[in-house]
Amino acid sequence: MNLNYYQDQFAMVNKYKNSEIRDKQLEILMTNIGYEFNVPLLNDETYNKSNPNVIKLYRKVISARI
């Protein structure tokens, strides 16, 4: 899948009214993005510079869960 797919998924999940369902779906989305794009568990500046759009979306998903 490509990044646009995950951006669309984020937009859809972000509209959920039920916070428990929304949080669970965001957790799944975060896991899927991490797996699909091999996002490192720890901050990696080299990866971040090479994949700025992936990191931007990944951080948006993380922020939405808070």
Order of alpha helices (4+ residues) and beta strands (2+ residues): alpha-alpha-alpha-alpha
